[in-house]
Amino acid sequence: MPRQSKGARLQLKAARRNKAGRITHRATWIIRDNGRDISTGCTSDEITAAEQKLKDYIASKYIPKRKAQDIESIPIGDVLSIYLDAELAKLRDRFKVTEENEDSIPGIRKFKKRIGRLNDWWGAKMLAEVDGEQCRQYAKERGNKGGSRRDLEDLRAAINHHSAEGYHRGLVKITLPAKGEPRDKWLTRSDAAKLIWTCWRYREIQKMSRGPMKGQKVATDKRPLRHLARFILIGIYSGSRAGAIAAASPIPAVGRSFVDLDRGIFYRRRQGDARTNKRQPPVPIPPRLLVHLRRWHRLDSHAKNFVQFNGMPVTSVKTAFKSAVRLAGLGTGVSPHTLRHTAATWLMQRGADPWQAAGYLGMSLEVLLNTYGHHHPDYLSDAVEKIAKRERKVEGNRGSFDPVLQLRK
């Protein structure tokens, strides 16, 4: 009778010595699995890292069931695993990366981190255990209201995907924390100009390691924030989302947002992407921005994207943007998405027709009016005029009551 497998486990592989007794190979942890040895690359004193390697190895071997079952018998970890595989395949195709280098994309790293965080808390629970109380408990332990809502949205998407694939029977509902108040942070024209010039003029500071100036901080010729100047200009004048700006290209291709420099049209939705509730309609490019775009293309006709760093397209500017905001002294609460808020606010302040402004920004009229409508010069103007307007006198009427005049008496 064959021996029962002990399963994957850690084992310390002894150090190896040469004939002189000197250590040639340090003691390392390996994973033993059914007669196979898998190296962890962890030395004897790196037990925590080795345990994580074992955990990852076991997780990679696990294959969740993909058949219709009752929700009482389905671990949420299986639901998350199936969703993770499906979404990673889409993201790899979208960003043109492989499994080996996918972690170079910030969006993929953050998505995997969210799924890992969900799995740590929910993974061992059964799908039938999902209810409002458990969701509220997760949000409480997570501590961050916005972050917990984003995590639970992923969990909801995973459960919906599992259901759509026909893998479970039964209704599972996620209870989300209430949405926070919409952000209305926007830049004045002087703030925007200050931010752009800060990005354009900033030079990287390095500490000298040799020579007569050793130990001193010196400004180099490197300009690590100049690509942000382009990003900001496109964001303010088009009101586009950060992803569309980063993918903006004068060359039409799958995975890029096409900028037609001849017709002056910005096709913001990346070619190949499915339509989502994040509206990204094509829009005419303002003449002032179009001049910049044509000049940038003329200076480097081979560049595949308008916003590049060290010759490569960017996937996220959050870190660099945060540095630029700090250097410009604009305070807190300014992010790449603030550029979209700024575009909407400027349109309202200049009296743009709300219907056209909503179409230009790619948002619903309701969202535009609820969030930015108070910036419009005509905001509640009719109500303001009517509330203080005196009634006309008619024959036999001694005049209407005016509380303001009564106060003056």
SENUPA-653007 format. One record per atom (N, C-alpha, C, O): x, y, z. Coordinates in steps of 0.001 Angstrom, whole numbers, plus 500000, padded with zeros to 6 digits. Example, Ala and Ser with C-alpha at 12.3 -4.5 7.8 and 13.67 -1.06 7.14 Angstrom:
residues 2
513190494310507800
512300495500507800
513200496700507800
514236496681508465
512850497750507080
513670498940507140
512900500030507870
513409501138508039
END
This chain:
residues 409
500859498795500000
500000500000500000
500886501243500000
501734501397500879
500698502136499018
501557503324498928
501363504246500112
500273504347500675
502439504915500477
502363505849501592
501573507092501210
501653507573500080
500811507602502169
500025508809501922
500950510024501875
501837510170502716
500736510900500882
501567512095500731
501388513010501932
500277513189502433
502494513587502386
502447514528503506
502038515932503057
501800516814503882
501962516122501760
501626517440501249
502845518354501200
503919517995501683
502674519516500624
503781520469500518
504176520959501906
503318521268502733
505472521028502154
505972521438503468
507371522005503321
508055521743502331
507797522789504312
509140523353504315
510128522358504923
509805521595505833
511328522398504388
512403521567504938
513713522337504794
513980522942503755
514520522306505847
515791523025505812
516849522138505172
517165521055505665
517376522620504078
518436521887503381
519776522305503976
520123523486503978
520527521325504482
521771521613505204
522797522306504318
522798522160503096
523662523058504970
524739523732504239
525697522698503651
525879521612504202
526307523062502518
527280522163501884
528689522728502053
528914523936501985
529623521810502276
531018522208502497
531928521501501502
531598520447500959
533088522121501282
534078521476500413
534967520559501245
534744520396502445
535962519969500621
536827519018501316
537590519678502459
537968519020503429
537812520985502335
538539521705503396
537620522087504558
538078522643505556
536336521792504430
535395522105505503
534783523490505406
534037523897506296
535083524222504343
534511525558504181
533120525465503542
532871524634502669
532235526334503999
530861526341503478
530851526912502051
531302528030501800
530325526110501141
530201526559499744
528761526979499415
528531527832498558
527806526367500109
526398526703499908
525732526810501283
525766525865502071
525140527948501559
524500528157502861
523258527285503003
522674526857502008
522861527025504240
521634526276504506
520439527093504020
520335528285504310
519541526449503283
518388527141502722
517119526316502934
517152525098503111
516008527038502908
514716526374503015
514253525954501632
514348526719500673
513746524721501539
513166524228500294
511754523751500577
511389523485501723
510962523645499511
509606523103499631
509625521668499129
509965521419497973
509266520732499983
509166519318499616
507708519021499269
506804519268500068
507499518495498080
506131518195497645
506114516936496790
506468516960495611
505698515844497405
505540514576496688
506818514174495950
506782513796494779
507947514261496657
509216513842496080
509955514913495309
511084514692494870
509336516071495136
509982517163494405
510533518177495390
509956518392496456
511658518805495032
512257519865495837
512152521180495067
512632521291493939
511523522166495686
511383523485495058
512116524495495918
511826524650497104
513074525182495301
513870526154496048
513041527386496386
512253527867495572
513238527890497615
512584529145498022
513524530330497898
513079531476497834
514845530055497862
515822531132497824
516007531805499169
516662532843499263
515420531206500235
515497531794501572
516519531040502423
516510529809502465
517389531775503094
518387531154503956
517744530709505275
516572530988505528
518511530024506098
517966529420507317
517341530442508271
516415530105509010
517832531677508264
517290532684509186
516131533478508578
515630534411509206
515702533122507373
514593533825506714
513329532957506727
512709532718505691
512970532499507914
511845531583508036
510521532223507639
509675531562507035
510326533506507969
509069534182507624
508883534259506118
507796534003505602
509954534613505420
509883534688503955
509654533309503354
508927533167502370
510276532291503949
510104530932503452
508662530466503626
508110529801502750
508057530816504753
506665530436504995
505727531109503998
504744530510503561
506034532352503640
505233533042502638
505374532370501279
504401532258500534
506596531921500954
506825531189499700
505996529911499663
505412529568498635
505951529199500809
505161527981500885
503676528292500702
502960527577500001
503232529363501339
501837529768501221
501483530081499770
500434529668499277
502369530818499088
502134531158497683
502141529910496810
501359529803495865
503016528975497124
503118527747496329
501840526926496459
501310526434495463
501351526779497678
500124526020497902
498937526690497208
498084526025496620
498902528017497291
497818528763496644
497844528580495135
496794528482494500
499057528532494552
499189528377493100
498747526995492635
498312526828491496
498858526002493519
498469524634493170
496963524417493276
496405523529492632
496319525234494093
494903525002494368
494045525347493152
494215526407492550
493145524471492800
492235524692491676
490799524679492201
490299523620492579
490139525811492233
488762525842492750
487803525096491826
488045524973490625
486722524607492401
485722523894491615
484965524881490737
484577525967491167
484773524463489500
484037525309488557
482793524549488089
482687524158486926
481877524356489000
480604523720488675
479541524261489624
479848524765490703
478292524146489201
477193524700489989
477100524011491350
477016522786491441
477116524828492404
477001524317493761
476114525257494577
475839526386494171
475681524769495721
474940525621496639
475905526554497360
477061526198497590
475441527728497713
476328528732498319
476837528301499688
477839528829500171
476155527341500320
476605526860501628
477900526066501534
478585525893502542
478250525580500347
479427524716500202
480551525346499385
481489524654498989
480465526668499125
481479527338498297
482287528315499144
481732529300499631
483588528068499333
484428529037500053
484566530327499244
484704530285498022
484530531448499915
484674532725499211
486058532825498570
486235533513497565
487044532130499161
488374532109498554
488342531568497136
489092532033496278
487459530563496872
487321530023495515
486738531073494572
487176531211493430
485751531804495064
485110532844494252
486127533917493869
486179534355492719
486931534333494843
487953535353494578
489018534840493631
489493535586492775
489405533568493768
490436532985492913
489999532943491454
490774533276490557
488752532531491219
488227532466489849
488154533866489242
488506534064488079
487700534826490029
487608536210489548
488990536783489270
489188537476488272
489948536496490151
491315536986489973
491902536484488667
492499537260487921
491743535200488377
492272534635487130
491656535314485909
492355535647484952
490328535518485954
489642536118484810
490073537565484582
490319537974483447
490163538337485670
490517539754485538
491977539947485164
492305540840484382
492860539115485718
494279539238485374
494503538962483894
495343539604483263
493759538014483336
493886537725481905
493508538957481080
494163539271480086
492444539653481500
492026540872480795
493072541975480939
493396542661479970
493595542140482148
494562543205482402
495869542964481661
496470543904481141
496312541717481609
497541541408480860
497372541738479389
498278542277478753
496209541411478858
495941541706477454
495848543210477223
496318543721476206
495241543908478168
495074545361478029
496404546088478073
496650546992477274
497273545693479013
498553546383479173
499698545704478405
500843546152478460
499373544625477695
500382543924476882
501560543470477734
502714543731477394
501270542790478840
502315542276479720
502089540782479927
501012540259479639
503104540113480423
503011538689480720
502870538486482225
502942539438483004
502669537245482616
502531536937484031
503799537282484799
503743537640485976
504947537171484124
506228537423484785
506446538901485100
507037539228486130
505980539797484234
506241541227484462
504978542042484737
505005543268484636
503880541383485080
502621542098485312
502683543024486518
501962544021486571
503537542706487485
503615543549488680
504278544900488414
504342545748489304
504765545097487202
505326546406486844
504219547429486579
504485548627486483
502978546951486463
501828547836486225
501156548155487555
500647547243488206
501136549421487984
500545549777489284
499105549311489447
498719548863490527
498302549411488384
496909549013488477
496744547535488790
495848547148489541
497616546706488207
497565545267488460
498019544965489880
497422544135490567
499081545642490320
499575545423491682
498494545771492710
498284545031493670
497817546891492505
496790547317493456
495600546368493451
495023546079494500
495234545883492264
494125544939492173
494448543649492912
493614543140493661
495638543118492713
496045541893493405
496108542103494918
495784541201495691
496521543281495325
496592543581496752
495196543617497370
494992543130498482
494231544200496641
492856544250497153
492269542847497271
491624542525498268
492491542014496259
491973540646496298
492642539867497428
491987539078498109
493942540082497633
494643539417498733
494102539834500084
493965539009500987
493792541128500226
493238541632501474
491847541034501726
491521540672502857
491036540934500678
489723540313500800
489846538841501180
489099538337502019
490802538163500544
490965536731500807
491397536465502250
490977535480502858
492233537345502791
492687537174504177
491507537202505154
491501536471506144
490526538035504877
489403538195505812
488234537271505470
487614536687506359
487934537144504163
486746536414503729
487037534989503256
486140534147503246
488285534713502864
488594533481502137
488071532198502739
487587531335502007
488152532041504060
487742530796504713
486236530731504955
485715529674505308
485534531845504771
484081531856504984
483368531276503769
483894531298502656
482172530761503995
481359530248502900
480537531378502289
480235532372502949
480184531208501027
479448532240500304
478123532565500995
477650533700500933
477523531566501655
476250531790502338
476396532694503562
475398533201504074
477627532902504038
477847533723505228
477881535212504933
477915536030505852
477871535565503658
477917536986503287
476580537645503614
475541537258503079
476616538625504481
475412539387504803
475825540793505240
477012541113505297
474836541621505546
475113542999505912
476007543125507121
476890543983507150
475797542283508128
476578542357509357
478043542049509096
478924542728509622
478311541022508279
479694540670507953
480371541784507152
481551542069507357
479627542409506242
480183543516505447
480521544704506339
481564545338506175
479626545002507290
479888546120508204
481075545815509117
481852546710509452
481213544551509518
482341544156510354
483652544293509595
484661544723510155
483632543920508302
484841544063507474
485229545536507360
486397545896507506
484232546378507098
484508547818506957
485068548392508253
485957549242508230
484545547924509376
485013548409510676
486467548012510912
487274548836511341
486804546752510633
488172546287510852
489135546863509814
490311547080510104
488636547106508618
489479547725507581
489875549131507998
490996549570507744
488937549844508646
489272551155509194
489107552314508240
488820553430508673
489278552082506968
489194553136505960
487860553007505232
487619552011504549
486997554002505374
485658553910504802
485701553800503284
485053552931502701
486465554682502646
486559554631501194
487243553364500715
486821552760499729
488306552956501417
489033551752501028
488202550499501187
488261549603500345
487417550423502274
486585549247502496
485475549172501454
485108548083501013
484944550317501063
483919550322500015
484496549808498700
483858549030497991
485724550258498382
486365549793497137
486624548297497187
486412547604496191
487078547782498330
487313546342498477
486021545561498289
485987544560497574
484959546027498936
483689545305498864
483072545376497472
482319544485497079
483387546425496730
482947546478495327
483621545373494526
483003544767493650
484901545109494830
485597543993494184
484966542659494572
484792541781493727
484627542512495842
483984541279496288
482645541093495582
482315539986495156
481887542152495458
480607542080494744
480812541667493287
480072540843492751
481843542262492651
482133541909491265
482534540443491134
482155539773490174
483303539950492107
483732538542492081
482534537611492214
482444536601491517
481611537957493115
480423537124493318
479523537171492090
478974536146491687
479367538343491495
478553538472490281
479154537684489133
478432537064488352
480493537709489028
481172536936487979
480947535441488195
480680534707487243
481055534995489434
480860533589489783
479435533149489426
479219532052488911
478470534030489711
477076533723489392
476840533697487887
476158532811487372
477422534694487173
477233534776485721
477806533549485008
477306533141483960
478859532967485587
479460531769485000
478657530506485334
478954529422484831
477650530657486179
476805529527486534
477405528599487563
477097527407487587
478281529151488435
478985528311489408
478296528221490759
478703527416491597
477261529028490996
476556528875492272
475069529148492123
474631529877491234
474315528543493016
472868528722493083
472547529499494360
473054529176495435
471726530494494239
471374531278495409
471728532744495237
472553533095494392
471106533601496037
471312535044495959
472253535499497072
472049535179498243
473277536245496692
474234536790497658
474296538295497451
474521538762496335
474098539050498517
474065540504498405
475146541134499273
475316540772500437
475870542077498692
476911542823499400
476337544156499882
475674544866499125
476596544484501136
476193545777501690
477410546700501729
478388546423502424
477341547789500983
478470548711500887
478339549846501901
477226550269502212
479468550346502423
479429551559503254
478909552730502430
479042552737501206
478330553698503081
477794554865502374
478905555599501636
480047555646502094
478559556162500505
479528556940499734
479909558199500495
479087558792501194
481171558599500348
481605559850500942
481090561037500131
480593560871499017
481213562212500693
480796563418499978
481665563606498740
482875563391498807
481067564010497593
481874564214496380
482913565311496588
482637566336497212
484095565082496063
485163566069496204
484949567220495239
484600567015494076
485159568418495725
484967569599494881
486247570441494854
486197571653494645
487379569791495067
488653570505495033
488997570825493588
488985569939492734
489300572078493311
489668572481491963
490767573531492032
491000574136493078
491436573738490907
492559574672490840
492131575985490218
491375576005489247
492610577070490774
492434578365490113
493406578417488942
494280577559488813
493251579421488094
494150579526486937
495588579763487399
496526579253486786
495766580519488458
497116580759488966
497697579486489587
498892579224489454
496848578683490272
497309577411490829
497765576471489711
498809575827489811
496959576404488639
497292575519487520
498609575947486873
499464575115486570
498758577257486666
499993577763486062
501197577460486959
502261577079486471
501025577628488253
502112577363489199
502521575892489168
503708575569489216
501534575009489088
501816573573489050
502541573185487766
503494572407487798
502095573721486650
502725573407485361
504172573896485332
505067573161484916
504404575132485773
505773575658485759
506675574930486751
507870574773486500
506123574492487856
506911573704488812
507383572416488158
508545572035488298
506480571739487439
506843570493486754
507882570737485667
508789569927485473
507750571843484970
508645572120483845
510050572521484311
511045572158483682
510123573267485408
511421573813485838
512166572933486828
513377573079486987
511473572030487490
512105571256488566
513265570420488048
513171569762487012
514374570464488809
515558569644488500
515816568699489664
515716569080490831
516148567465489323
516379566460490356
517567566846491236
518601567293490739
517406566666492546
518462566976493508
519164565687493932
518519564722494340
520482565684493830
521261564507494225
522354564909495211
522883566020495165
522673563986496091
523729564211497067
525050563746496484
525173562590496078
526046564631496437
527339564297495851
528053563253496712
528092563362497937
528611562247496055
529284561164496784
530805561273496735
531506560540497432
531312562185495912
532772562352495821
533097563773495375
532202564545495031
534354564104495384
534797565417494943
534733566466496038
534395566154497180
535055567702495700
535087568775496701
533708569089497293
533622569668498376
532622568710496589
531275568993497080
530628567748497698
529405567664497804
531445566805498094
530937565558498675
530020565851499875
530349566643500758
528873565189499870
527915565361500962
526919566476500741
525922566566501458
527175567347499742
526252568454499472
525194568047498449
525444567211497580
524009568648498563
522936568387497621
523017569370496459
523073570585496653
523022568822495256
523222569640494053
522107569344493049
521693568197492879
521630570400492389
520616570230491344
521276569694490086
522266570256489617
520739568610489533
521285568005488316
520556568546487087
519689569413487197
520920568021485914
520246568416484678
519026567546484387
518358567732483369
518733566600485275
517579565717485061
516277566460485374
516187567188486363
515272566265484516
513972566916484682
512891565839484840
512184565533483879
512757565262486038
511874564104486215
510379564398486238
509570563472486292
509994565695486197
508570566026486276
508025566672485006
506857567055484960
508855566794483984
508395567507482788
507233566810482084
506386567470481482
507189565480482158
506084564781481501
504741565150482132
503697565055481487
504779565574483408
503542565961484090
502965567262483537
501753567473483585
503825568133483013
503328569386482447
502362569084481294
501316569721481168
502723568111480462
501829567700479374
500553567074479930
499449567372479475
500725566208480916
499582565525481531
498575566538482075
497368566390481887
499081567557482744
498207568570483354
497477569374482297
496282569635482436
498180569776481234
497542570547480166
496416569763479513
495331570300479291
496665568496479205
495627567663478582
494457567485479546
493296567542479139
494767567269480832
493718567047481818
492823568249482005
491601568109482066
493410569434482096
492623570644482350
491778571028481137
490614571400481285
492360570941479935
491645571401478750
490690570363478161
489804570722477385
490851569084478512
489936568071477981
489003567513479048
487971566927478721
489359567689480343
488527567137481410
488488565629481411
487551565033481942
489499564994480821
489516563533480699
490034562873481967
490694563508482789
489726561590482115
490228560821483242
491703560502483033
492209560525481911
492385560202484145
493833559989484110
494232558873483151
495235558991482448
493451557783483115
493790556663482238
493767557041480774
494625556612480003
492778557854480381
492683558287478983
493832559221478612
494339559176477492
494239560066479559
495356560987479297
496652560204479116
497408560458478178
496912559251480015
498146558463479935
498212557659478646
499296557432478109
497045557222478140
497024556387476938
496881557197475654
496866556625474564
496772558544475769
496564559383474590
497720559250473613
498884559389473990
497388558979472345
498421558729471340
498008559293469986
496826559277469644
498985559799469201
498666560260467846
498568559106466853
498251559300465680
498851557882467356
498845556691466508
497741555754466976
497796555280468110
496732555466466139
495652554579466571
496150553149466746
496810552601465863
495829552552467886
496236551173468168
495438550655469348
494943551435470161
495313549350469440
494618548728470556
495339549073471854
496564548982471932
494586549466472860
495163549825474148
495507551299474270
495990551733475316
495266552084473212
495567553519473255
494317554352473015
493366553907472372
494338555573473546
493302556562473266
493797557402472089
494842558047472179
493064557394471011
493556558020469776
493231559506469716
492089559916469923
494256560305469430
494097561738469215
494269562009467726
495375561920467194
493168562341467058
493195562632465621
493619564088465448
492805565002465578
494897564290465153
495441565641465046
494942566372463806
494929567603463788
494534565649462775
494037566291461555
492632566850461759
492341567980461367
491764566046462377
490372566470462582
490168567152463926
489132567774464158
491163567037464823
491031567668466142
490021566980467027
489237567642467707
490027565646467028
489100564867467846
489891563963468782
490863563333468365
489479563898470049
490115563038471045
489164561872471327
488111562052471938
489555560663470871
488785559451471136
489306558864472446
490290558126472465
488629559206473531
489186558941474860
489144557476475281
490017557030476026
488165556730474831
488104555322475224
489161554538474466
489226554594473237
489993553803475205
491061553033474574
490492552021473594
489501551352473883
491124551916472438
490672550948471443
490797549543472007
491833549170472559
489736548773471863
489734547410472387
489067547284473733
488730546177474154
488864548417474434
488218548380475744
486702548298475591
486121548908474693
486076547538476478
484615547459476472
484028548744477046
484670549432477839
482810549057476639
482125550234477179
481762549983478640
481283548905478991
481989550976479481
481654550863480897
480812552063481297
480491552908480460
480452552141482577
479675553297483043
480539554546483198
480018555620483499
481862554419482995
482744555588482985
482713556181481582
483491555789480714
481817557119481373
481609557645480024
482874558318479502
483470559159480175
483269557935478300
484454558533477680
484175558780476198
484804558164475338
483238559676475898
482881559924474498
483971560703473773
484743561425474404
484039560561472443
484967561393471670
484567562865471803
483382563194471856
485568563742471856
485278565173471989
486204565990471109
487335565581470846
485726567162470645
486616568073469913
487701568592470862
487450568799472049
488888568797470335
489997569296471144
490038570812471063
490044571366469963
490067571508472219
490146572977472200
491366573440471405
492428572825471497
491230574512470628
492346574985469791
493649575189470560
494721574857470053
493572575731471776
494789575992472542
495528574698472859
496757574659472806
494787573631473189
495412572342473464
495885571684472175
496949571064472154
495113571810471105
495474571188469831
496806571703469311
497583570950468725
497071572990469526
498361573569469117
499506572860469837
500512572517469215
499361572643471134
500399571944471897
500578570514471398
501707570064471205
499474569796471187
499548568394470766
500250568252469419
501074567357469232
499921569135468491
500565569079467168
502050569401467262
502869568808466561
502391570350468138
503813570703468298
504583569552468932
505699569252468507
504005568900469947
504674567766470588
504910566631469586
505960565989469587
503910566404468737
504053565339467727
505105565707466694
505838564847466205
505174567000466365
506163567450465390
507578567309465945
508502566975465202
507756567559467239
509073567453467876
509544566007467989
510743565735467925
508595565071468160
508952563658468264
507866562835467579
506953562325468229
507976562714466266
506932562046465482
506873560538465726
505893559890465360
507917559977466343
507939558532466585
507370558156467959
507175556973468241
507105559145468809
506575558858470141
505172558265470028
504316558792469317
504954557171470734
503659556488470671
502620557116471602
501418556929471412
503085557859472603
502171558517473547
502618559947473772
503807560256473686
501667560816474060
502010562206474332
502682562362475697
503548563220475869
502286561536476662
502877561594478005
503791560384478172
503321559252478291
505090560629478182
506070559559478329
507115559953479367
507383561135479585
507695558945479999
508777559177480953
509948558291480554
509826557068480482
511076558925480299
512260558215479807
511955557405478554
512445556288478385
511136557988477676
510834557345476402
509784556261476461
509495555626475447
509201556034477635
508209554970477793
506874555568478248
506857556530479015
505744554997477774
504439555491478233
504252555241479721
504790554276480263
503498556099480378
503264555962481822
501927555263482050
501007555386481242
501829554538483143
500563553893483517
499917554588484701
498709554477484910
500722555305485478
500201556054486634
501146557211486934
502365557077486823
500568558353487315
501387559527487652
501150559958489095
501548561057489481
500513559116489894
500125559514491248
501317559925492101
501262560947492784
502403559137492072
503562559445492904
504225560741492467
504513561609493291
504468560873491150
505091562092490638
504189563298490859
504673564382491182
502892563120490690
501943564217490867
501950564699492308
501886565899492572
502027563759493234
502070564119494653
503300564963494961
503222565928495720
504436564599494370
505664565369494561
505520566772493976
505938567753494592
504923566863492783
504759568159492122
503853569082492943
504133570274493075
502780568536493488
501852569328494307
502567569863495549
502379571013495946
503389569005496150
504141569427497342
505132570527496983
505240571519497704
505851570367495888
506835571365495470
506170572701495105
506745573770495308
504940572614494560
504223573838494176
503525574494495357
503016575609495243
503501573794496501
502873574354497702
501373574502497596
500815575490498076
500695573525496968
499249573629496767
498435572971497879
497207572927497803
499101572466498899
498367571876500014
497915570455499735
498418569795498826
496951569988500538
496489568614500435
495226568513499581
494583569515499271
494889567278499212
493652567034498487
493734567240496987
492713567152496305
494933567514496443
495092567703495002
495668566420494412
496761565995494785
494936565813493498
495346564565492860
495159564700491354
494630565712490895
495579563704490571
495339563791489123
493870563998488771
493557564658487781
492963563434489581
491532563584489286
491056565014489520
489996565404489031
491837565797490268
491488567206490493
491457567968489174
490731568955489051
492225567531488197
492237568203486895
490861568114486244
490413569058485594
490197566984486421
488840566816485873
487864567731486616
486997568350486000
488006567813487933
487171568737488711
487404570178488249
486467570971488157
488660570500487962
489006571851487533
488346572189486207
487791573276486044
488406571255485254
487783571484483946
486279571725484102
485723572634483486
485636570911484920
484191571069485125
483862572404485787
482896573070485415
484667572787486765
484430574048487478
484623575241486560
483808576164486569
485685575240485768
485937576349484841
484803576485483821
484389577597483491
484305575353483326
483197575412482364
481973576063482995
481309576883482362
481675575702484230
480514576284484903
480736577763485207
479830578575485016
481926578120485677
482211579513486009
482092580424484794
481762581603484930
482357579887483613
482305580696482394
480946580636481722
480774581117480601
479975580039482418
478601580062481917
478328579116480774
477427579377479977
479068578023480658
478839577057479582
477464576426479735
476964576260480848
476864576078478613
475586575386478645
475775574038479356
476599573234478922
475030573776480438
475232572553481214
475123571277480381
475878570330480601
474192571246479430
474028570043478619
475284569771477788
475755568636477712
475820570826477166
477026570653476366
478242570358477256
479098569554476888
478316570999478408
479435570757479321
479439569313479793
480498568689479869
478260568771480112
478163567374480548
478608566435479442
479303565453479703
478214566728478200
478632565903477075
480125565975476837
480759564971476513
480688567169476998
482127567351476787
482936566591477837
483960565986477518
482482566622479072
483209565971480161
482938564470480242
483693563733480876
481863564020479601
481527562611479666
480921562235481001
481249561192481567
480029563087481509
479324562781482760
477851563125482581
477483563856481662
477028562601483450
475596562879483336
475308564322483735
476052564929484506
474226564854483203
473825566226483531
473529566342485023
473818567366485641
472955565292485596
472617565304487021
473870565443487882
473895566236488824
474915564667487558
476168564741488321
476802566117488167
477277566697489144
476810566637486953
477413567951486709
476724569029487539
477392569828488197
475401569057487511
474665570105488218
474763569940489731
474900570921490461
474691568692490198
474740568459491645
476107568799492243
476200569277493373
477164568544491467
478521568725491997
479113570085491668
479797570687492496
478850570573490456
479517571802490010
478556572946489666
478989574059489370
477263572665489708
476289573666489255
476355574983489992
476043576022489411
476758574975491271
476779576218492048
477852577196491576
477861578355491988
478770576725490700
479789577628490154
479248578448488976
479860579441488580
478113578042488419
477582578696487225
477045580082487591
476391580233488623
477312581098486760
476840582462487082
475324582566487154
474801583472487804
474602581650486494
473140581681486519
472562580775487599
471353580548487636
473424580251488487
472960579313489505
471923579966490421
472234580900491161
470692579464490360
469574579946491176
469312581446490998
468707582079491864
469768582012489875
469623583457489680
468157583879489613
467782584939490114
467334583037488987
465919583376488884
465275583394490269
464457584264490569
465649582425491110
465097582382492468
465528583603493275
464734584190494010
466816583979493122
467328585145493843
466593586416493419
466272587267494248
466333586529492113
465637587712491608
464195587758492106
463694588810492502
463533586594492078
462114586561492434
461893586760493939
460907587377494342
462811586240494773
462593586308496212
462598587747496723
461936588050497716
463338588640496056
463447590027496525
462621591006495681
462608592210495941
461934590468494668
461187591342493765
459890591818494413
459146591014494974
459616593132494338
458382593703494905
457247593580493907
457448593695492697
456062593347494426
454901593235493556
454527594622493039
454733595633493710
453967594640491820
453511595902491243
452237596372491933
451367595565492261
452129597697492155
450935598245492810
449767598249491838
449929598521490649
448605597947492356
447387597999491549
446398598930492253
446533599207493444
445419599400491514
444446600359492072
443708599737493247
443214598613493159
443638600457494315
442955599972495507
443854599188496428
443437598780497512
445093598972496003
446048598203496825
447067599167497382
447717599882496620
447221599205498677
448127600145499316
449585599700499217
450473600359499760
449837598587498526
451222598119498398
451441596825499147
450755596533500127
452386596066498686
452670594771499315
453604594961500496
454304595968500603
453600594002501355
454447594026502547
455888593703502166
456149592659501569
456817594580502501
458255594367502238
458963594326503571
459091595362504223
459448593118504018
460107593016505318
461339593883505422
461669594349506513
462036594117504311
463253594946504342
462920596378504675
463592597019505484
461851596883504027
461443598257504299
460932598400505727
461162599426506367
460247597388506227
459746597420507591
460900597513508600
460797598204509613
462002596805508304
463179596864509194
463776598268509198
464251598745510229
463749598929508032
464316600269507957
463518601262508811
464072602229509334
462216601010508945
461389601884509767
461707601678511247
461109602330512104
END
